[in-house]
């Protein structure tokens, strides 16, 4: 997957091409003042990368610490007072 860099002015002038290249060639980086500002990726790639796998209960159930007999010692006493 290649990453091409565009200045803001180039990306603005050739926005359709930036989108097409993101869909076919991979992420496209847009720079501002010589620094990376944003990356444009195809929608299907974004969905694939941000898709949630399972829920929190599944995460803890699959933990390598499960069954390790790890004990958490709790502090005694009362909770601290919080002024609101």
NUROGU-543324 format. One record per residue (C-alpha): residue number from 0; residue in one letter; x, y, z. Coordinates in steps of 0.5 Angstrom, whole numbers, plus 500, padded with zeros to 3 digits. Last residue first. Layout:
N
NUM,a,X,Y,Z
...
REM end
This chain:
84
83,x,463,540,589
82,x,468,538,594
81,x,470,531,594
80,x,471,527,600
79,x,476,521,600
78,x,473,514,600
77,x,473,511,607
76,x,478,506,609
75,x,481,500,607
74,x,485,500,600
73,x,484,494,595
72,x,489,489,594
71,x,488,486,587
70,x,489,478,586
69,x,492,475,580
68,x,490,468,580
67,x,492,467,573
66,x,486,464,570
65,x,485,470,566
64,x,491,474,565
63,x,492,472,558
62,x,485,476,557
61,x,480,473,552
60,x,474,473,557
59,x,476,481,558
58,x,476,482,551
57,x,469,478,550
56,x,466,482,556
55,x,468,489,553
54,x,465,487,546
53,x,467,484,540
52,x,471,486,534
51,x,469,493,533
50,x,470,496,526
49,x,475,502,525
48,x,480,499,520
47,x,475,495,516
46,x,471,501,516
45,x,476,506,514
44,x,479,501,508
43,x,472,501,506
42,x,471,509,506
41,x,478,510,502
40,x,483,513,506
39,x,485,521,506
38,x,491,523,511
37,x,491,529,515
36,x,496,535,517
35,x,503,532,515
34,x,508,538,516
33,x,511,542,510
32,x,507,548,512
31,x,500,544,511
30,x,501,537,508
29,x,496,532,505
28,x,497,525,506
27,x,494,520,501
26,x,492,513,504
25,x,492,507,499
24,x,493,506,491
23,x,486,505,488
22,x,481,508,493
21,x,486,514,496
20,x,488,515,489
19,x,481,516,486
18,x,480,521,492
17,x,486,525,491
16,x,484,525,483
15,x,478,528,485
14,x,481,533,490
13,x,486,536,484
12,x,486,543,486
11,x,485,542,493
10,x,490,537,494
9,x,495,541,490
8,x,494,547,495
7,x,494,543,501
6,x,500,540,499
5,x,500,532,497
4,x,504,526,499
3,x,503,519,497
2,x,502,513,501
1,x,503,506,498
0,x,500,500,500
REM end
